[in-house]
């Protein structure tokens, strides 16, 4: 979740034409896997079983600071600085990540009873992350943050190097809303170890941002959507390979960037969160409606097709090209 130098990409209303089997085969022989060929391949299923597939039939979550023998599928804290640290829950200058267990902080340490600031609304097949105003009476126990939302991460349950990562979601709209779906390396310090933001929104339902960060290198692409992202579910994805990464909306390519060297060395885990307020997108105003709703229907990951081909002994080391 970071801002970098931006470029603009207008999302086309009509996607790339289907790639025929002959064209796809020709591309593979030439050593290139085109984004369109990848989309067709994904739709036809040869990538096999996803390495991770969450459809939220249940919501297995916890606040573990250390990886337990049997981790929850989702962790609702970031794990920085210990359970009492603001860094454990801070999402933006204006908001923190809460959950049903959060008991707040007092002058003498952690509170003893949950504050009732649960941002997660679960129903079979869908998880909604809510963004709310922090009650004035509880501000002293919440680092004086005026807003709270929620975060889920797979740091203790799933991580993968390279592949296709995707979220199917309906985004909140309104100034100050900051939904995100992103990847972080398991080890290292930020920003040197890197970060990949698959999708970030800033309250405009017709715009998202796609970012890659590695040390001093930052690149953000501003993508104008041909639809209202708050009105219906859409898929936001990333194909991350050893030489290039390509971002997708509804499985159509919308942005690309070379893979920084820092992001070729280790596995990353997935994060989805809804923050509120900050220097980048600004703070809510009178037009912002609460609660903000980040509705998530599916989060999934597949191994990179080249990596699977290598394991089968058939890889020609293809790269992505537009």
N, C-alpha and C positions, 0 to 999 in steps of 0.2 A: 504494500500500500504506500506507494511513493510517487511523487511528481517529478517528471523529467522534461527535457526539451521535447516539444510536441510537434508531430506532423499530422496532417489531416487526411483521412481516408473516407471517402463517401461510399457507404455500403450500397451496392447496386440493388435495384428492385428485382432484377432477374439474375439468377445465379449462372455460373459457368455451364456450358452445355455438357450433357453426359459424354463420358469418354467410352468409346467402343472398345470391345475386347482387343481388336486389332491395334488400335491406337495405344492402349495401355501396354500391350506386349511390346510394341515398338519403343515406347518410352523406357520400359525396363531394360530392353536390349541396349539402349543408348546410355544406360546407367543413371536414369532419372525417374523418380517416382513423383508424378505431378500431383498437386493438391486435389485436382478433380479425380484422378485415378485413386487417390487415397480415400476420397469421399465415397466413391462407388464401391471400393473394397470394403470399407467400413459398413456400408449399408448391406452388402451381400454376405457379410459375416466371416470372411476367411481369417480375420484377426483372432478368432477363437474366443474362448471365454474371457470376459474382463478379469483383470488382476484384482480389481476392486469394484464392487457394485452395490451401492446403497440406494434403496428405494423407500426407505423410511417406513417399512412395515412396523418397526419398533424404533425407539430412540434410546440406544444404550450409551449413556454419557456419564462422566465423572470429572472430578477436579484433582486427580492424582498429580502430585509434584514429581514423583519418581515412578519409573515404569514398573508396575506390579507384575506378578507372574501371569495373571490373566487380565490384561488391560481392557478398559472400556473401548468401544469402537471409536467414540468421540470424546475428546478432552475439551472442556469448556473454559480453560485458562491457557495462557501462553507459557507459563512455567518459568518466567524470568524473575530472579530476585527472591524467591520464596513465597509462601502463601500469604504473607502480610504485605508484600510489596505492591505498590501501584503498578510496577512494570509487569506484574503477573496478570493484570487485567486491563491495562490501558490500551485503548484502541485509537484515540485521537485526543487532541487538546481539550475537547469538550465532552468526551464520553468514556465509559468503562464497560467492560464485558461482565455482565452479571449472570446469575443462574439461580436455580431454586435453592441452592445450598449457601449462597452468599449471605454472611451474617454481618458484614460491615466491619469497619475499623473504629476503635475508640482510643482515647488517650492512653489506655493501659494495655492495648493490644486488640486482638480480634474479638468481635462480638460473640455472643453465646447463642443467639436465636436468629434464624433466617429472617431477612428483612422483607421477604415477600416480593422481591423484584425479579421475577422469573420472566425472561424475554422469550422463552421457547413455548410455542404452541404446537403440540404434536397431535396429529390425527393419522390414522392408517394411510400410508402412501404419501404423506406430505409433512414437512417440518417448516413452520413459519417462525422466523426470527423477528421479534418486535423491537422497535425503537421507541422509547418513552422519555418523557421528562422525569427527572429525579424529584420525588416529593421534597419540598423545601424542608420539612421536618427531619429528613434523612440525609441532607447534604453533608452535615458534619461527619457522617459515618461513611461517606463515599468519596473521599478526597475532594469534596466540594465540586464534583463534576455535575453539571446541570442536566446531563442526559445519560442514559444507559441503553445498551443494546446487548448483543450476544455474539459469541464466537464458538466455532467448532473446529477442531483440528484432529488429524490422524497421526500426530507425532509418535504416539505409543503403539498404534495399531497397524499402520501401513505407510510405506515409503517406497519410492521407485525411481530409478535412473532412466530417463528417456521414456517416451511413450506418448499416448494420446490421453488427455485429461479433459473431462467435460462436466459441466453442471447444467441442469435443466431447471430454470427458475423464472419467476416473475419478480421484477425489481420494484422497489419503492420509488415514488416520485416526491418532489418537494425539496426546496432549498435546505441544504444541510444534511440530507440523507447520503450515506456513503456505504453502499453495499460493495463487497469484494469477494473474489474467488482467486486464490493465489497459492504459490508454491514456495516453500522455504527449505534450504538444505538442512540436513540433520545436525551437521557440525559446523563450527566456524563462527566468525563474528560478522555482523552486518556493518557495512555493505560489501566487505571484501569477498565473502563467501557467495554472495549473489541473492537474487530474488526474482521471481517471475510472477507478474500480475496478469492473470489470464483475463480478468474482467474487473473493472472498477466503474462505478457510477457515481455521479455527483448530483443526483436529484433530477436531472434533465432526462426524461424517459426516451429521448431520441438520440442519446449520445452515451458511448462507453469509452473507456481508455484501456489500452493494452501496453504493458510496460515490462522492460527487462533492465535489471540493475546488476552491475558487477564492479565493485570498487568505485572508481571515478566514472565508469561508463554507465550512462543512463540513456534510455531511449523510450519515449512514450508516443504511441500513435493514437490520435483522437479519431474515433470511428463514428460517423453519423449513420444512424440506423434508419431503415425505411419503414419503421413501425414504432408503436408505442410499447416500450418494454414493460410498462406497468400494467398493461391491459391483458396480456396473455403470456403463457409460458414459452420461452425460447431457449435454445441450447447455445452455450458459450464454451468454446473448447480451444485447446492448444495441442499441436503436434510438436513435441520437443525432441530433437535429434542431436547428434554429436556435432553437426556443422551448421544447422539452421533450425529456427523455430518458426512456426506458422500458426497464427491465431485464426479461429473460425467463429462465425455466427451462423447458427442453424446449418452447420457443416458446409458453409461456403467460406473460402479464405478471404480475410479482410486485412491482414497485416502480416509482415514477416520481418525477421532480423537475424543476423548471424548469431550463432550460439557463442557467448563469451567463454573463454577458456576456464574461468572459475566455475562455470556451470556444466563442466564435463567430468568432474572428479567424484561426485557422490550423489546419493539418492536425495530426493526431496519428499516432503510430506505436504498434504493438502490442508488449506484453511478456507473456511467460508465465514464471513462475519458481516455484521451491520453496525457501523459506527455512525456517530452524529457529530457534525461540526468540526471545524479545523480551518487552517489558513488557506488550504487549496480551494475547497468548495464553498467556504463560508459557513455561517451559522443559520439555523432556522429563523424565519421571519414570520410575520402574521399570516402569510399565505401557506405555511407549512402545516400539514394536517398530521395529527398524531392519533394512534400509533403508526409509525412507519412499518411496512410489512415487506419482508424479504421472504418470499415463498419458494421453497425448494422441493422439487419433486424427485430429483435423482442426482447423485454424484457418482461418477464412474471413471475408471482408468483402464487402459489397455497397454500391453507391452508395445514398444515401437515395432512396426512391421519388419524393418531391417534387422532388428535384434532377433526376432523370431526366425527370420530367414537364415541368419547366421547359425542359430542353433540347429536348423535343419540341414545346414551345409549347402544352401542354395543361394546365398547372398551374392549379388554383384556390386554391393556397397553403393546402392543408389542414393541420390540426394534429392531434396525437393527443389523444384524450380517452377516459376510461374510461366 
